[in-house]
Amino acid sequence: MLLFRSEETVNEWCAAHNIPRRPLVNLEQLWKLAVYWYANRLTVESRRPAPDEMVSIFGSLGLTGPFWDPKSDP
């Protein structure tokens, strides 16, 4: 994971490294994702979310599209 100051610096970095730009996640989305994703990791019932649950979690954070669909082949 790389952190950048702005979308402009993301675009500059991608151009300089000849890497296609992927969808961006802001810090608030990242924090909420981590809180939800790891909320029960220390319990016996802990498990990885199923693909449909992942899509729902990502969607609730505004992360939509093929990149965020584990069943998609972008």
Number of C-alpha atoms within 10 A of each C-alpha: 3 4 11 12 7 9 10 10 12 17 14 12 15 14 12 9 8 9 10 10 12 9 10 12 14 10 10 10 16 13 12 14 17 11 11 11 15 12 11 12 11 8 8 7 7 11 11 10 12 10 12 12 11 17 19 17 19 18 14 13 14 11 18 15 13 12 13 17 18 13 12 9 7 9
